[in-house]
Amino acid sequence: MTERRPFVGGNWKMNLDLASSVELAEDITAGLGPLEIECDVVLCPPYPYLQAVGHALKHHCLGLGGQDVSEHSGGAHTGEVAASMLLDLGAQWVIIGHSERRHGLHETDQLVAKKVAHALESGLHVVLCCGETAEERSAERTEEVTTRQITAGLAGIAAEDLSRLVIAYEPVWAIGTGVTPSVEDAEKVHGSLRSLVSRLYDPRFASDLRIIYGGSMKASNAGEFIASPEIDGGLIGGASLKSADFLEICRSIGRILEA
Ligand code: PGA
């Protein structure tokens, strides 16, 4: 890990209920201690629980994020949620382009790009996800696919706005499967994404940009990933639903910061 401020996101997906969401947020805030000052820890509950979870985080520096956002600012878009609504509920962050939306809901690179642009314009911070499928990996297309996804996702984004953006590399085949790439393989992709941002912008913006890993990160492997100078944190799904597991992942960062 480098001097870039570490980032740990909890992507709760479509899990929990109101009471257990609030309980989880309270347990995390109680267990986190001073680490939250040195690290961005952002909880992303389902939309209906954002306000209650935000309330539970009120006196802490933890961040609150949505799991998606509309590309529109408002109007006749049944079922959609606008960036201004997330901000209204106290969220500062939003996850965009998660593989479950790209592959399960057929979100295109172009739609992802519109969402990123609109979210940043509205004042949100963005976690922009990318990652290859198992087939793409076997065909050695990982770099091609992640390059395409991030080039499209950053189209039209001003260099100054990159400080409000984190890239999450999440191989689709690693999400929720218990299988992960080796740290070396993940590092290679992170390195290629950083070079890409350097080419698209300039090396200074690339070296400040946080690139995190996601996909079956858990307490037992987080330390290894996070110790890599290329990996600036994690986006955690399953292991973010239990406070003990999520806190252990956050503490791995604390240990590395202290070392
Ligand atoms: P996982 O999910 O940690 O359960 O693999 C990560 C994600 O989808 O962001």
Residues whose N, C-alpha, C, O or C-beta is under 5 A from the ligand:
A	BS01	PGA	N11 A174 I175 G176 T177 G214 G215 S216 M217 L235 I236 G237 G238 A239
